[in-house]
Every structure is written in structure tokens, then in C-alpha cells.
Amino acid sequence: MPRAQESALSRASVLHTTAYPGLLAATVLTGASAAALGWDPALVSPLFVLGTLLYLTALERLIPYDRDWHPDRGEWRWYGVYFLLTMAGSAFAQLLVTLAVGALSPATPALPLWAEVPGALLTGSLASYLVHRLGHANALLWRLHGVHHVPRKVNVANNGVNHVLDIVLAQGIVQLSLSLAGFSRVSVLVVGLFVTAQGYFVHANIDVRIGGLNHLLASPEQHRLHHSTTLSEAGHYGSDLSVWDHLFGSYTWRPGREPAAVGLGDPASFPDTGEILASLLHPWRRPRKTGGGPG
């Protein structure tokens, strides 16, 4: 084997092993620094999203799971518009919750941060799981959430392909649950960084396997199954922790299990991803076909 090819394979092997630990380390370092130095969440969060996107996009080129899943030029344009809508929806949801119950979140933790963060993570993760699963089970909510399942590939860029109202609803409920539980702003920020990192990581088109950690944390291995057109394997509604999928019987992953295809089982039931205006108006239009459920 040529030395250059051998060197490339060696670098890829290192990345397969270190890509996820590196992301977790960066998340912990950012969260700890933000908590210790009092960084403004309004600045930290978007910068962290940008850094996570750049990191995972680079990894998609270096250690891709499926090269055919790379976005083409047209998809990058569409995904960019959806990303901005998703960010706007998240900000609006946060504003609504802040106006409604923002005073309930204390500025300083009632408990030590090391004790409060796990509680905030479990609370937010459970709320996110339930909202996500309801988005698949309820016909009306599916007409919002199904926009996310239209693409026939899974990559870090199309993590942002969402109906803006789906984001407002999902993020609003999660933020509301954390605020009503009285978790401090610091713990919510720290948990938010982890959830952000996980959300983009599970969508990343990268060849990374986390082994036994799959039973605790969500991963690309699981989330590709979530987007499967085969409903019997499409569970995995948790995008940060996988414990709720175990608890509520929606855990389907096993080593080596991969979806044959991703997207919608009935593609005609939703507009194509590039039809952005039609996708946004879709919930108020008559279904093109009966059925059209997830996958």
C-alpha cells in the first residue's frame, strides 16, 4: 500500500475514535467556561452552534458514512434558509417562555451545578422525547414535523430542515418545562450546549460508532434508523439521551443495523424540501394522499 494512502487511513482511523470524544470535550469545556466566567448565553449559544456545524461538516468530508448523502449546491441553499428559520423559531420560543415564566428561573443555582445539571438534562430530555414522539403519532402535528423527514439523506446540514412552528412548539415546551421546574439559567445554558451538540451529531453523515454508549446516549447509528422508511425500526425519538427510548419501548438499534432507505414512505404526502413556501403552508393544505405517516 502506498505510504500516502496508508497515512490517510491512519488519520481516518484516529478520527473514527476521537471525533465524538472531541465534541463532548469541547461541549464540557464551553459549558464550564460559560458557568465560571458568566458568559452571556445570547452570545455563547449561536457561536457554539456555528463551531459545532463547522466541526461536523469537516468530519463529513473526512470520514463520511455515505458519500451520496453529501448536500449538493442546491441543497445547501435550501438548508441555509431552513437553518435561519429554525434559529428564528428557537429564539421566538425562548422569548415566549421568558416573557411568560422567565422570572421562575433563578439566576444562581439552588443546588450545586454538578447536581442541578443532571436534573435539568433529564427533565428537558424527557420533554423533548415526548413532544417528538407525539409529533409522529398525532396526524396534525405530523403535518408540521414531517417536513423534517422529507430529505432522502441524513446529514448535519439538514438537521435544520424543520417547519418553523414545529420548532416553536418543541423548543417552547422544553424551555417551559425547565423554567417551571425552577432550574437556573446557568444549568439551562450548560444543558442547552450538550443538547445542541447531540442534535447536530446524531444527524451527521459520519462513520462513527459509539458501542455500548448507544444505550445511554443518542448517536448517528440510531438516528439514521429514526429516519428509516421502515416503520418497524424507525423509533429513537431521543436525540440527546437514549434512555427514554429504552424505557418507552422505542429502542430498535443493534450493532450493524442500518436503514435500507431514509425519508418518507409516501413522498407525495409532503412538498419537496426545495419547495420552502409550500412546506411552510403544508399543514393548512388538504393532504395529497391519505396516510402519509412518518417514514
Backbone as numpy.savetxt, mean C-alpha at the origin, in Angstrom:
# Nx Ny Nz CAx CAy CAz Cx Cy Cz
31.75 -18.39 -16.79 30.90 -17.19 -16.79 31.78 -15.94 -16.79
31.51 -14.96 -17.68 32.29 -13.73 -17.70 32.29 -13.04 -16.35
33.42 -12.38 -16.03 33.54 -11.75 -14.72 32.48 -10.68 -14.49
32.15 -9.91 -15.55 31.16 -8.84 -15.41 29.78 -9.42 -15.06
29.43 -10.52 -15.73 28.13 -11.15 -15.46 28.11 -11.73 -14.06
29.22 -12.32 -13.66 29.31 -12.89 -12.31 29.18 -11.81 -11.25
29.79 -10.64 -11.52 29.71 -9.53 -10.59 28.28 -8.99 -10.49
27.60 -8.93 -11.65 26.20 -8.45 -11.66 25.31 -9.39 -10.87
25.51 -10.70 -11.03 24.72 -11.67 -10.29 24.98 -11.57 -8.80
26.24 -11.30 -8.44 26.60 -11.15 -7.03 25.91 -9.93 -6.42
25.89 -8.81 -7.17 25.21 -7.61 -6.68 23.71 -7.86 -6.52
23.13 -8.56 -7.50 21.70 -8.86 -7.42 21.39 -9.72 -6.21
22.26 -10.69 -5.94 22.06 -11.56 -4.80 22.06 -10.77 -3.49
22.96 -9.80 -3.40 23.02 -8.95 -2.20 21.74 -8.14 -2.07
21.25 -7.60 -3.20 20.03 -6.79 -3.16 18.81 -7.62 -2.77
18.73 -8.85 -3.27 17.61 -9.72 -2.90 17.51 -9.85 -1.38
18.68 -9.88 -0.73 18.73 -10.12 0.71 18.57 -8.84 1.52
19.11 -7.73 1.02 19.18 -6.51 1.83 18.11 -5.47 1.49
17.38 -5.65 0.39 16.43 -4.62 -0.05 15.38 -4.30 1.02
14.76 -5.32 1.57 13.71 -5.08 2.55 14.27 -4.65 3.90
15.31 -5.31 4.44 15.90 -4.79 5.69 16.35 -3.34 5.55
16.86 -2.96 4.37 17.27 -1.58 4.16 16.11 -0.62 4.26
14.97 -1.01 3.69 13.77 -0.17 3.75 13.28 -0.04 5.19
13.26 -1.15 5.92 12.82 -1.10 7.33 13.77 -0.25 8.17
15.07 -0.37 7.91 16.05 0.41 8.67 15.87 1.90 8.41
15.63 2.26 7.14 15.41 3.67 6.81 14.14 4.20 7.47
13.10 3.35 7.55 11.84 3.73 8.18 12.04 3.98 9.67
12.72 3.06 10.33 12.97 3.20 11.77 13.83 4.43 12.05
14.86 4.64 11.24 15.75 5.79 11.44 14.99 7.11 11.26
14.15 7.17 10.22 13.37 8.39 9.98 12.38 8.63 11.11
11.67 7.57 11.52 10.70 7.71 12.60 11.35 8.13 13.91
12.48 7.51 14.25 13.18 7.83 15.49 13.70 9.27 15.46
14.22 9.68 14.32 14.73 11.05 14.20 13.60 12.07 14.30
12.48 11.76 13.64 11.33 12.68 13.69 10.81 12.82 15.11
10.76 11.70 15.85 10.27 11.74 17.23 11.24 12.50 18.14
12.54 12.25 17.96 13.53 12.85 18.85 13.75 14.34 18.57
13.66 14.71 17.29 13.98 16.08 16.91 12.75 16.95 16.67
11.56 16.34 16.79 10.34 17.12 16.64 10.09 17.61 15.22
10.45 16.81 14.23 10.26 17.22 12.84 8.77 17.38 12.53
8.47 18.28 11.63 7.10 18.57 11.22 6.57 17.43 10.34
5.49 16.75 10.76 4.94 15.65 9.94 4.56 16.10 8.54
4.11 17.35 8.38 3.71 17.84 7.06 4.88 17.88 6.09
6.10 17.94 6.60 7.29 17.92 5.76 7.89 16.53 5.66
7.91 15.83 6.79 8.54 14.50 6.83 7.81 13.51 5.93
6.49 13.46 6.04 5.72 12.43 5.33 5.89 12.47 3.81
5.70 13.64 3.14 5.86 13.64 1.69 7.29 13.36 1.24
8.27 13.84 2.00 9.66 13.55 1.65 9.96 12.06 1.78
9.39 11.44 2.80 9.59 10.00 2.99 8.92 9.22 1.86
7.73 9.63 1.44 7.06 8.99 0.31 7.94 9.08 -0.93
8.49 10.25 -1.20 9.34 10.44 -2.38 10.57 9.55 -2.32
11.22 9.52 -1.15 12.41 8.68 -1.00 12.09 7.20 -1.18
10.96 6.75 -0.63 10.54 5.36 -0.77 10.27 5.01 -2.23
9.58 5.91 -2.92 9.29 5.70 -4.35 10.56 5.56 -5.17
11.51 6.45 -4.95 12.76 6.42 -5.70 13.55 5.14 -5.41
13.59 4.76 -4.16 14.31 3.54 -3.76 13.71 2.30 -4.41
12.40 2.15 -4.31 11.75 0.95 -4.85 11.73 0.95 -6.37
11.61 2.12 -6.99 11.66 2.20 -8.45 13.02 1.75 -8.97
14.08 2.15 -8.27 15.42 1.71 -8.65 15.55 0.19 -8.50
15.01 -0.35 -7.41 15.08 -1.80 -7.20 14.30 -2.56 -8.26
13.19 -1.98 -8.75 12.41 -2.64 -9.79 13.24 -2.84 -11.05
14.17 -1.97 -11.31 15.05 -2.11 -12.47 16.20 -3.08 -12.20
16.65 -3.11 -10.96 17.81 -3.93 -10.62 17.45 -5.39 -10.34
16.32 -5.63 -9.65 15.92 -7.00 -9.31 14.42 -7.16 -9.58
14.00 -7.07 -10.84 12.56 -7.13 -11.14 11.99 -8.53 -10.93
10.73 -8.57 -10.51 10.00 -9.83 -10.45 9.55 -10.24 -11.85
9.01 -9.28 -12.61 8.54 -9.54 -13.97 8.82 -8.29 -14.80
9.74 -8.39 -15.75 10.11 -7.22 -16.56 8.94 -6.69 -17.36
7.98 -7.53 -17.69 6.81 -7.07 -18.44 5.90 -6.17 -17.61
6.13 -6.14 -16.31 5.31 -5.30 -15.44 5.87 -3.89 -15.27
6.99 -3.57 -15.91 7.49 -2.20 -15.85 6.50 -1.27 -16.54
6.22 -0.10 -15.98 5.31 0.84 -16.65 5.93 1.37 -17.94
5.10 1.52 -18.97 5.59 2.19 -20.17 5.39 3.70 -20.01
5.78 4.46 -21.04 5.74 5.91 -20.92 4.32 6.43 -20.67
3.36 5.87 -21.38 1.97 6.30 -21.19 1.48 6.00 -19.79
1.84 4.83 -19.27 1.41 4.45 -17.91 2.02 5.36 -16.86
3.27 5.76 -17.07 3.89 6.68 -16.12 3.09 7.99 -16.04
2.59 8.46 -17.19 1.79 9.69 -17.17 0.50 9.48 -16.40
-0.18 8.38 -16.68 -1.44 8.10 -15.98 -1.19 7.95 -14.48
-0.16 7.17 -14.16 0.12 6.91 -12.75 0.46 8.21 -12.01
1.13 9.13 -12.70 1.46 10.40 -12.08 0.22 11.19 -11.69
-0.79 11.19 -12.57 -2.04 11.89 -12.27 -2.74 11.23 -11.09
-2.81 9.90 -11.11 -3.46 9.18 -10.01 -2.71 9.41 -8.69
-1.39 9.46 -8.77 -0.59 9.68 -7.56 -0.94 11.02 -6.93
-1.05 12.07 -7.75 -1.40 13.39 -7.23 -2.80 13.37 -6.62
-3.74 12.67 -7.28 -5.09 12.56 -6.73 -5.09 11.81 -5.40
-4.28 10.76 -5.32 -4.18 9.98 -4.09 -3.62 10.83 -2.95
-2.56 11.60 -3.25 -1.98 12.47 -2.23 -2.99 13.52 -1.77
-3.75 14.07 -2.73 -4.76 15.07 -2.39 -5.86 14.44 -1.52
-6.28 13.22 -1.88 -7.29 12.52 -1.09 -6.82 12.24 0.33
-5.57 11.83 0.47 -5.01 11.56 1.80 -4.96 12.83 2.64
-4.52 13.93 2.01 -4.44 15.19 2.73 -5.83 15.67 3.16
-6.82 15.49 2.27 -8.18 15.92 2.59 -8.76 15.09 3.73
-8.50 13.78 3.71 -8.98 12.92 4.79 -8.36 13.33 6.12
-7.06 13.62 6.08 -6.38 14.05 7.30 -6.96 15.37 7.81
-7.26 16.29 6.88 -7.84 17.58 7.28 -9.20 17.39 7.94
-10.03 16.53 7.35 -11.36 16.29 7.91 -11.26 15.74 9.33
-10.36 14.77 9.51 -10.21 14.17 10.84 -9.66 15.18 11.83
-8.70 15.99 11.38 -8.12 17.00 12.26 -9.17 18.01 12.70
-10.01 18.44 11.76 -11.06 19.39 12.10 -12.09 18.78 13.05
-12.35 17.48 12.86 -13.39 16.83 13.66 -12.92 16.47 15.06
-11.78 15.81 15.13 -11.35 15.27 16.43 -9.86 15.48 16.68
-9.25 16.40 15.96 -7.81 16.58 16.10 -7.37 16.86 17.52
-8.24 17.52 18.29 -7.87 17.85 19.66 -7.74 16.62 20.55
-8.29 15.48 20.07 -8.22 14.26 20.89 -6.84 13.62 20.86
-6.04 13.96 19.86 -4.70 13.38 19.77 -3.73 14.24 20.57
-3.23 13.76 21.70 -2.33 14.58 22.53 -1.01 14.83 21.82
-0.42 15.97 22.08 0.86 16.30 21.45 1.98 15.43 21.99
1.88 15.03 23.25 2.90 14.17 23.86 2.27 12.85 24.26
3.02 11.75 24.16 2.47 10.43 24.47 2.09 10.29 25.94
0.96 9.61 26.18 0.57 9.29 27.56 1.42 8.12 28.06
1.85 7.28 27.12 2.71 6.14 27.43 4.07 6.36 26.77
5.09 5.62 27.19 6.36 5.70 26.46 6.13 5.35 24.99
6.89 5.98 24.12 6.69 5.79 22.69 6.83 4.32 22.29
7.74 3.61 22.94 7.96 2.21 22.59 6.72 1.36 22.90
5.89 1.81 23.86 4.67 1.08 24.21 3.49 1.56 23.38
3.49 2.84 23.02 2.36 3.40 22.30 2.36 3.02 20.82
3.53 2.98 20.20 3.62 2.72 18.77 3.01 1.36 18.39
3.30 0.26 19.11 2.65 -1.01 18.74 1.13 -0.95 18.82
0.60 -0.25 19.82 -0.85 -0.13 19.93 -1.44 0.65 18.78
-0.78 1.73 18.39 -1.25 2.52 17.26 -1.16 1.73 15.97
-0.09 0.94 15.82 0.07 0.13 14.62 -1.04 -0.91 14.51
-1.32 -1.62 15.60 -2.37 -2.65 15.58 -3.74 -2.04 15.33
-4.02 -0.89 15.95 -5.32 -0.24 15.77 -5.52 0.22 14.34
-4.53 0.95 13.81 -4.64 1.44 12.43 -4.65 0.32 11.42
-3.85 -0.70 11.67 -3.78 -1.83 10.74 -5.11 -2.58 10.69
-5.74 -2.78 11.84 -7.04 -3.47 11.87 -8.10 -2.64 11.14
-8.12 -1.34 11.39 -9.09 -0.47 10.70 -8.87 -0.53 9.19
-7.62 -0.49 8.77 -7.30 -0.54 7.34 -7.72 -1.86 6.72
-7.46 -2.96 7.45 -7.85 -4.28 6.96 -9.36 -4.37 6.75
-10.12 -3.92 7.74 -11.58 -4.04 7.66 -12.15 -3.19 6.54
-11.64 -1.97 6.38 -12.11 -1.10 5.31 -11.77 -1.69 3.95
-10.57 -2.22 3.83 -10.13 -2.81 2.56 -10.99 -4.03 2.21
-11.23 -4.87 3.20 -12.03 -6.07 2.91 -13.47 -5.69 2.56
-14.00 -4.69 3.24 -15.35 -4.22 2.92 -15.39 -3.63 1.51
-14.31 -3.02 1.09 -14.24 -2.47 -0.26 -14.34 -3.53 -1.34
-14.00 -4.77 -0.99 -14.14 -5.88 -1.92 -15.50 -6.57 -1.78
-16.06 -6.54 -0.60 -17.29 -7.29 -0.33 -18.56 -6.51 -0.66
-18.51 -5.19 -0.52 -19.69 -4.36 -0.74 -19.71 -3.86 -2.19
-20.81 -4.06 -2.88 -20.89 -3.74 -4.30 -20.66 -2.25 -4.57
-21.23 -1.39 -3.73 -21.06 0.05 -3.94 -19.62 0.47 -3.70
-19.02 0.00 -2.59 -17.64 0.37 -2.30 -16.67 -0.22 -3.31
-17.03 -1.39 -3.86 -16.18 -2.00 -4.89 -16.09 -1.12 -6.13
-17.15 -0.38 -6.44 -17.12 0.51 -7.60 -16.14 1.66 -7.41
-15.77 1.92 -6.16 -14.68 2.85 -5.87 -13.34 2.12 -5.87
-13.26 1.07 -5.07 -11.97 0.41 -4.86 -11.49 -0.36 -6.10
-12.43 -0.84 -6.91 -12.04 -1.63 -8.08 -11.15 -0.88 -9.05
-11.17 0.45 -9.02 -10.29 1.24 -9.88 -8.84 0.83 -9.66
-8.51 0.50 -8.42 -7.14 0.12 -8.09 -6.75 -1.23 -8.70
-7.73 -2.06 -9.01 -7.44 -3.41 -9.49 -7.48 -3.54 -11.02
-7.70 -2.45 -11.71 -7.79 -2.51 -13.16 -6.46 -2.88 -13.83
-5.32 -2.31 -13.42 -4.06 -2.63 -14.12 -3.75 -4.12 -14.13
-3.21 -4.59 -15.24 -2.86 -6.00 -15.40 -1.39 -6.26 -15.02
-0.88 -5.43 -14.17 0.46 -5.59 -13.63 0.47 -4.94 -12.25
1.43 -5.32 -11.42 1.55 -4.75 -10.08 2.95 -4.17 -9.95
3.04 -2.87 -9.71 4.33 -2.23 -9.53 4.19 -1.05 -8.59
5.31 -0.49 -8.19 5.28 0.56 -7.18 4.56 1.80 -7.68
4.60 2.05 -8.98 3.96 3.25 -9.53 2.44 3.15 -9.46
1.88 1.96 -9.75 0.41 1.90 -9.75 -0.18 1.63 -8.37
0.66 1.70 -7.32 0.10 1.73 -5.97 -0.78 2.97 -5.80
-0.48 4.02 -6.55 -1.25 5.24 -6.45 -2.48 5.30 -7.33
-2.76 4.22 -8.09 -3.96 4.19 -8.93 -5.15 3.88 -8.03
-5.88 4.91 -7.67 -7.02 4.77 -6.77 -8.09 5.78 -7.14
-9.34 5.47 -6.79 -10.36 6.49 -6.86 -10.17 7.41 -5.66
-10.20 8.70 -5.90 -9.89 9.65 -4.83 -10.84 9.49 -3.64
-12.11 9.14 -3.88 -13.04 8.96 -2.77 -12.74 7.70 -1.97
-12.19 6.70 -2.63 -11.76 5.49 -1.93 -10.66 5.83 -0.93
-9.74 6.69 -1.34 -8.65 7.11 -0.45 -9.19 7.95 0.71
-10.08 8.88 0.41 -10.65 9.72 1.46 -11.35 8.85 2.50
-12.12 7.88 2.04 -12.86 7.00 2.95 -11.91 6.13 3.77
-10.99 5.45 3.09 -10.10 4.52 3.79 -9.18 5.25 4.76
-8.51 6.31 4.28 -7.60 7.04 5.14 -8.34 7.76 6.26
-9.53 8.26 5.94 -10.30 8.95 6.97 -10.68 8.04 8.11
-11.10 6.81 7.80 -11.50 5.87 8.84 -10.29 5.45 9.69
-9.15 5.21 9.04 -7.95 4.83 9.78 -7.52 5.97 10.71
-7.44 7.19 10.15 -7.03 8.33 10.96 -8.02 8.59 12.10
-9.30 8.41 11.80 -10.32 8.62 12.82 -10.17 7.61 13.97
-9.91 6.36 13.61 -9.75 5.33 14.65 -8.56 5.65 15.55
-7.47 6.14 14.97 -6.29 6.48 15.76 -6.55 7.69 16.65
-7.26 8.68 16.10 -7.54 9.89 16.88 -8.49 9.59 18.04
-9.54 8.81 17.76 -10.50 8.48 18.81 -9.88 7.64 19.91
-8.89 6.83 19.54 -8.20 6.02 20.54 -7.23 6.85 21.38
-6.98 8.09 20.94 -6.16 8.99 21.74 -4.66 8.83 21.57
-4.22 8.22 20.48 -2.78 8.07 20.26 -2.17 9.43 19.94
-0.95 9.64 20.39 -0.29 10.93 20.20 0.09 11.14 18.74
0.32 12.40 18.38 0.71 12.72 17.01 2.05 12.10 16.64
2.93 11.99 17.62 4.24 11.40 17.36 4.09 9.93 16.98
3.30 9.19 17.74 3.13 7.76 17.45 2.41 7.57 16.12
1.44 8.45 15.82 0.73 8.35 14.55 1.68 8.61 13.39
2.60 9.57 13.54 3.59 9.84 12.50 4.50 8.64 12.28
5.00 8.08 13.38 5.92 6.94 13.28 5.24 5.76 12.61
4.02 5.45 13.03 3.26 4.36 12.42 2.96 4.67 10.96
2.64 5.93 10.68 2.34 6.32 9.30 3.51 6.09 8.37
4.72 6.32 8.84 5.91 6.07 8.01 6.04 4.59 7.67
5.81 3.75 8.68 5.90 2.30 8.44 4.82 1.85 7.47
3.59 2.33 7.67 2.49 1.93 6.80 2.74 2.39 5.36
3.29 3.59 5.20 3.63 4.10 3.88 4.66 3.22 3.21
5.73 2.90 3.95 6.78 2.05 3.39 6.23 0.69 2.98
5.40 0.10 3.84 4.83 -1.20 3.53 3.89 -1.13 2.32
3.09 -0.07 2.25 2.14 0.05 1.15 2.81 0.07 -0.20
3.92 0.79 -0.29 4.65 0.83 -1.57 5.48 -0.44 -1.77
6.00 -0.98 -0.68 6.81 -2.20 -0.79 6.00 -3.37 -1.33
4.78 -3.57 -0.82 4.01 -4.74 -1.24 3.60 -4.65 -2.71
3.56 -3.43 -3.26 3.23 -3.27 -4.68 4.46 -3.35 -5.58
5.64 -3.33 -4.99 6.86 -3.23 -5.80 7.07 -4.47 -6.66
7.43 -4.25 -7.90 7.73 -5.32 -8.85 9.18 -5.75 -8.66
9.47 -6.32 -7.49 10.82 -6.73 -7.15 10.84 -8.19 -6.71
11.93 -8.85 -7.01 12.08 -10.27 -6.68 12.70 -10.38 -5.29
11.85 -10.21 -4.28 12.27 -10.27 -2.88 11.35 -11.24 -2.15
11.93 -12.12 -1.36 11.15 -13.06 -0.56 11.55 -12.89 0.90
10.56 -12.83 1.79 10.86 -12.56 3.20 10.65 -13.79 4.08
10.40 -14.94 3.48 10.34 -16.19 4.23 9.29 -16.20 5.31
9.69 -16.62 6.52 8.76 -16.76 7.63 8.15 -15.45 8.09
8.78 -14.32 7.75 8.21 -13.02 8.11 6.88 -12.76 7.42
6.57 -13.55 6.37 5.28 -13.41 5.71 4.11 -13.63 6.66
4.34 -14.36 7.73 3.25 -14.64 8.67 3.02 -13.49 9.66
3.89 -12.48 9.61 3.73 -11.30 10.45 3.52 -10.04 9.62
4.31 -9.91 8.55 4.29 -8.70 7.73 3.79 -9.01 6.33
3.13 -8.03 5.72 2.71 -8.17 4.32 3.92 -8.03 3.41
3.82 -8.60 2.21 4.95 -8.61 1.29 4.45 -8.60 -0.15
5.35 -8.32 -1.11 4.95 -8.42 -2.52 4.47 -9.82 -2.89
5.03 -10.83 -2.28 4.60 -12.20 -2.56 3.11 -12.38 -2.28
2.65 -11.81 -1.17 1.24 -11.91 -0.80 0.37 -10.98 -1.65
0.86 -9.76 -1.85 0.00 -8.76 -2.48 -0.22 -9.04 -3.96
0.71 -9.71 -4.60 0.46 -10.13 -5.99 -0.71 -11.10 -6.04
-0.83 -11.93 -5.02 -1.99 -12.83 -4.94 -3.27 -12.03 -4.72
-3.18 -10.96 -3.94 -4.37 -10.12 -3.70 -4.92 -9.57 -5.02
-4.04 -9.31 -5.97 -4.45 -8.77 -7.27 -4.76 -9.88 -8.28
-4.74 -11.13 -7.85 -4.96 -12.25 -8.76 -6.38 -12.24 -9.33
-6.50 -12.72 -10.56 -7.83 -12.87 -11.16 -8.53 -14.12 -10.65
-7.82 -14.96 -9.89 -8.40 -16.17 -9.29 -8.82 -15.83 -7.86
-10.12 -15.70 -7.64 -10.61 -15.20 -6.36 -10.27 -16.11 -5.19
-10.11 -17.40 -5.42 -9.83 -18.32 -4.32 -8.47 -18.06 -3.67
-7.58 -17.36 -4.35 -6.26 -17.09 -3.79 -6.04 -15.59 -3.53
-7.09 -14.80 -3.75 -6.89 -13.35 -3.80 -7.05 -12.63 -2.47
-7.06 -13.30 -1.33 -7.22 -12.65 -0.03 -6.23 -11.55 0.25
-5.57 -11.60 1.38 -4.49 -10.67 1.73 -4.92 -9.21 1.63
-5.83 -8.84 2.52 -6.32 -7.45 2.56 -5.42 -6.55 3.40
-4.51 -7.13 4.16 -3.57 -6.33 4.94 -2.39 -5.94 4.08
-2.07 -4.65 4.05 -0.92 -4.21 3.28 0.25 -3.81 4.17
0.08 -3.92 5.49 1.19 -3.65 6.40 1.51 -4.89 7.25
0.49 -5.38 7.99 0.64 -6.62 8.76 -0.18 -7.72 8.11
0.26 -8.97 8.26 -0.50 -10.10 7.72 -1.25 -10.85 8.80
-1.14 -10.40 10.05 -1.76 -11.13 11.17 -3.28 -11.13 11.05
-3.87 -10.05 10.53 -5.33 -10.00 10.41 -5.83 -10.96 9.35
-5.06 -11.16 8.29 -5.43 -12.16 7.28 -5.44 -13.56 7.88
-4.48 -13.84 8.74 -4.47 -15.12 9.45 -5.71 -15.23 10.35
-5.97 -14.18 11.10 -7.04 -14.21 12.09 -8.42 -14.35 11.44
-8.60 -13.67 10.29 -9.92 -13.64 9.67 -10.02 -14.54 8.43
-9.06 -15.45 8.26 -9.17 -16.48 7.24 -8.96 -16.04 5.80
-8.24 -14.94 5.59 -8.00 -14.47 4.21 -6.54 -14.61 3.81
-5.81 -15.47 4.52 -4.39 -15.70 4.22 -4.28 -16.90 3.28
-3.75 -16.68 2.09 -3.69 -17.76 1.09 -2.27 -18.08 0.62
-1.30 -17.27 1.01 0.05 -17.45 0.49 0.71 -18.71 1.03
1.52 -19.33 0.20 2.44 -20.39 0.61 3.68 -20.25 -0.27
4.81 -20.75 0.18 6.04 -20.59 -0.60 5.88 -21.11 -2.04
6.25 -20.27 -2.97 6.19 -20.64 -4.38 4.86 -20.35 -5.07
3.84 -19.95 -4.31 2.54 -19.67 -4.92 2.56 -18.30 -5.59
2.24 -18.25 -6.87 2.23 -17.02 -7.63 0.96 -16.95 -8.47
0.42 -15.75 -8.71 -0.79 -15.64 -9.54 -0.47 -15.88 -11.01
-1.40 -16.55 -11.70 -1.23 -16.73 -13.14 -1.45 -15.42 -13.88
-2.34 -14.59 -13.36 -2.63 -13.29 -13.96 -3.18 -12.37 -12.89
-2.98 -11.06 -13.07 -3.51 -10.07 -12.13 -4.41 -9.10 -12.90
-5.28 -8.44 -12.15 -6.22 -7.50 -12.76 -7.65 -7.87 -12.40
-8.57 -7.61 -13.30 -9.98 -7.90 -13.10 -10.40 -9.14 -13.87
-11.22 -9.97 -13.24 -11.77 -11.11 -13.95 -12.71 -10.67 -15.06
-13.33 -9.51 -14.88 -14.24 -8.93 -15.88 -13.73 -7.53 -16.22
-12.72 -7.42 -17.09 -12.12 -6.11 -17.38 -13.11 -5.08 -17.90
-14.16 -5.54 -18.59 -15.13 -4.59 -19.16 -15.98 -3.90 -18.11
-15.90 -4.36 -16.84 -16.73 -3.77 -15.79 -16.19 -2.44 -15.29
-14.96 -2.09 -15.66 -14.37 -0.82 -15.28 -13.70 -0.18 -16.49
-13.61 1.16 -16.51 -12.84 1.81 -17.57 -11.36 1.44 -17.46
-10.64 1.54 -18.56 -9.20 1.33 -18.52 -8.54 2.38 -17.63
-7.36 2.06 -17.10 -6.66 2.97 -16.20 -6.41 4.32 -16.86
-6.11 4.33 -18.15 -5.84 5.59 -18.84 -7.04 6.48 -19.00
-8.23 5.95 -18.83 -9.46 6.76 -18.91 -9.73 7.35 -17.53
-8.96 8.35 -17.16 -8.97 8.84 -15.79 -10.32 9.45 -15.41
-10.85 10.31 -16.26 -12.13 10.94 -15.95 -13.24 9.90 -15.85
-13.25 8.95 -16.80 -14.26 7.89 -16.76 -14.14 7.06 -15.49
-12.91 6.81 -15.03 -12.71 6.05 -13.79 -13.25 6.80 -12.58
-13.05 8.13 -12.57 -13.54 8.93 -11.45 -15.07 9.00 -11.43
-15.69 8.96 -12.63 -17.15 9.03 -12.72 -17.80 7.65 -12.62
-16.99 6.60 -12.68 -17.50 5.24 -12.76 -18.51 4.86 -11.67
-18.29 5.23 -10.39 -19.24 4.81 -9.35 -20.66 5.28 -9.59
-20.84 6.34 -10.37 -22.19 6.88 -10.58 -22.78 6.48 -11.92
-22.09 5.60 -12.64 -22.60 5.13 -13.91 -23.15 3.73 -13.78
-24.04 3.39 -14.67 -24.62 2.04 -14.67 -23.52 1.03 -15.01
-23.44 -0.09 -14.28 -22.43 -1.09 -14.57 -22.51 -1.57 -16.02
-21.33 -1.75 -16.63 -21.29 -2.23 -18.01 -21.77 -3.66 -18.11
-21.46 -4.43 -17.04 -21.89 -5.84 -17.00 -22.32 -6.15 -15.58
-23.13 -7.19 -15.44 -23.43 -7.67 -14.09 -22.20 -8.36 -13.55
-22.11 -8.46 -12.25 -20.93 -9.06 -11.63 -19.85 -8.02 -11.49
-18.70 -8.27 -12.13 -17.62 -7.32 -12.08 -17.00 -7.21 -10.71
-16.98 -8.28 -9.96 -16.43 -8.24 -8.61 -14.91 -8.21 -8.64
-14.27 -8.15 -7.48 -12.82 -8.08 -7.42 -12.18 -9.25 -8.10
-11.11 -8.99 -8.84 -10.45 -10.05 -9.60 -11.16 -10.31 -10.89
